[in-house]
């Protein structure tokens, strides 16, 4: 049997026969409309998620397809997708930035962890004492901590306009580098 990409095998898992997979090879992915641009493994994962979503499926459920102990099964509100979400902060932090917005919110709520450096849409997006700082023009928003050390460690990467917004969300002036950003 010819060597096939893992993504192709996953796509064919529920519908291809071994003969069809062997004769069709990787060209099935190339013919797939999600993969027409040739984005490799990313298109295969996207195609898999789209097919599973269309069928009302996902990677997990709490009865027949449970998650490992270090993760939790999270579903979109509309039930079109579910997947295991890591419950350890360092892993969640690196994974959550890849989630779609509607799924990210459900993941944040389920594991009670912030998805730092991503856009928050309101206070429900921030947990554990973090607050959603939103620019009035909608340009950027994110969950921030008003803890002085955490604020100082994170603010160096913020644009000046966001520093002013962050200061208005936190009740006390916080130093960011050599400057104090306060709303006067």
Buried (B, 14 or more C-beta within 10 A) or exposed (E): EEEBBEBBEBBBEEEBEEEEBEEBBBEBBEEBEBBEEEEEEEBBBBBBBBBBBEEEBBBBEEEEEEBEEEBBBBBBEEEBBBBBBBBEEEBBBEBBEEBEEEBBBBBBEBBEBBBBEBBBEEEEBBBEEBBBBBBEEEEBBBBBBBBEEBBEEBBEEBEEEBBBBBBEBBEEEBEBEEEEBEEE
